[in-house]
Amino acid sequence: MTYQIRKFLAKVLRSLLVVEIAGLVICVFTQVFSRYVLQNSVPWTEELARYILVYMTFTGTALAAHDNSHITVDFFVQILPTAMQRALHRIADLLMCVVAVVLLYYGWRFMDLSRETVSPALDQSMAWVYAAMPCAGVLMLIYGVLRLFERATPPKSVDPGI
């Protein structure tokens, strides 16, 4: 069950990243075209591109939590016995959950504090920009908890059929 949840969330995040990248490319292209070809810069494209980049960063962070592809130095872990490796992986998953909770908490606070602040060019609440942090925190926490549950269950033995 947890595998299906993780797989579904990862599919949604990958699709969201594709949309974010397309939006970023369109914004930057529009800015460059209007500035250098039309000689008249569109003011909101630079700001929107910056905010899309913020969302891409946090979406990618959540997806990296799913793929377990955050930067690691595993040289020493690989030379340890298997039981010790499993314990260290569980500790790393717990630490990821702690980071996710911190991101969720402070992201929510930033979002709440910036509710009245308005972006200069888009004239939107900055809470929408800061909402990327708690969203990523929730997703990372979901992935961390699901991974902890997966690691807690013993691996299924393969019946050789002999």
C-alpha positions in Angstrom: 0.0 0.0 0.0 2.7 2.5 0.9 4.5 1.7 -2.4 1.4 2.8 -4.4 1.1 6.0 -2.4 4.7 6.9 -2.9 4.5 6.0 -6.6 1.4 8.1 -7.1 2.9 11.1 -5.3 6.1 10.9 -7.3 4.1 10.8 -10.5 2.2 13.9 -9.5 5.5 15.7 -8.5 7.2 14.8 -11.8 4.2 16.1 -13.7 4.3 19.3 -11.6 8.0 19.7 -12.3 7.4 19.5 -16.0 4.7 22.2 -15.8 7.0 24.4 -13.7 9.9 24.0 -16.1 7.6 24.8 -19.0 6.3 27.9 -17.2 9.9 29.0 -16.4 11.0 28.6 -20.0 7.9 30.6 -21.2 8.5 33.4 -18.7 12.2 33.7 -19.5 11.6 33.5 -23.3 8.9 36.2 -23.0 11.2 38.4 -21.0 14.2 38.0 -23.4 12.0 38.4 -26.5 10.2 41.5 -25.2 13.4 43.1 -24.0 15.7 42.5 -27.0 13.3 42.2 -29.9 10.4 44.5 -28.9 12.7 46.9 -26.9 10.0 46.9 -24.1 10.4 44.7 -21.1 7.4 43.0 -19.5 7.8 43.7 -15.8 6.1 40.7 -14.3 7.9 37.9 -16.1 11.2 38.2 -14.1 9.3 38.0 -10.8 7.1 35.1 -11.9 10.2 33.2 -13.1 11.8 33.7 -9.7 8.8 32.4 -7.9 8.5 29.4 -10.3 12.1 28.7 -9.5 11.3 28.7 -5.8 8.5 26.2 -6.4 10.8 24.0 -8.6 13.4 23.9 -5.9 10.9 22.7 -3.2 9.1 20.3 -5.6 12.5 18.8 -6.6 13.4 18.5 -2.9 10.3 16.5 -2.2 10.9 14.4 -5.3 14.5 13.8 -4.2 13.1 12.6 -0.8 11.0 10.0 -2.7 13.9 8.9 -4.9 16.2 8.9 -1.9 18.6 10.9 -4.0 19.7 13.7 -1.7 23.4 14.1 -1.5 25.0 11.5 0.7 28.5 10.2 1.5 28.0 6.5 1.9 31.6 5.3 1.8 31.8 4.5 5.5 28.2 3.1 5.5 29.0 0.6 2.8 31.9 -1.0 4.8 29.7 -1.5 7.8 27.8 -4.8 8.5 24.3 -5.0 7.0 22.6 -4.6 10.4 24.5 -1.4 11.1 23.7 -0.1 7.6 20.0 -0.6 8.2 20.2 1.2 11.5 22.0 4.2 9.9 19.4 4.3 7.1 16.6 4.4 9.7 18.5 7.2 11.5 18.8 9.1 8.2 15.1 8.7 7.6 14.3 10.0 11.1 16.5 13.0 10.5 14.8 13.6 7.2 11.5 13.6 9.1 12.9 16.1 11.6 14.0 18.4 8.8 10.6 18.0 7.1 8.9 19.0 10.4 11.2 22.0 10.7 10.5 23.0 7.1 6.8 22.6 7.7 6.8 24.6 10.9 8.9 27.5 9.8 7.4 27.5 6.3 4.0 27.9 7.8 5.3 30.8 10.0 6.8 32.5 7.0 3.6 32.0 5.1 1.6 33.5 8.0 3.9 36.4 8.5 3.9 37.3 4.8 0.2 37.1 4.3 -0.2 40.9 4.1 2.9 41.5 2.0 2.2 41.9 -1.7 4.7 41.1 -4.5 5.6 44.3 -6.4 4.9 43.2 -10.0 2.3 40.4 -9.7 0.3 42.2 -6.9 -0.2 38.8 -5.1 0.3 37.9 -1.5 3.8 36.6 -0.8 2.1 33.8 1.3 1.7 32.0 -2.0 5.4 32.0 -2.6 6.2 30.9 0.9 3.6 28.1 0.7 6.1 26.1 -1.2 8.0 25.4 2.0 5.3 23.8 4.1 4.0 21.9 1.1 7.5 20.4 0.6 7.7 19.7 4.3 4.5 17.8 4.2 5.6 15.7 1.2 9.0 15.0 2.7 7.4 14.0 6.0 5.0 11.6 4.1 8.0 10.1 2.2 10.1 9.8 5.4 7.3 8.1 7.4 6.4 5.8 4.6 10.1 4.8 4.2 10.4 4.2 7.9 7.4 1.9 7.7 8.9 0.1 4.7 12.2 -0.4 6.5 10.4 -1.7 9.6 8.8 -4.5 7.8 11.2 -7.4 7.1 12.0 -8.0 3.5 9.9 -10.7 1.8 11.9 -13.9 1.3 12.0 -15.2 -2.3 10.9 -18.8 -2.7 13.4 -20.4 -5.0 10.7 -23.0 -6.0 12.9 -26.0 -5.2 
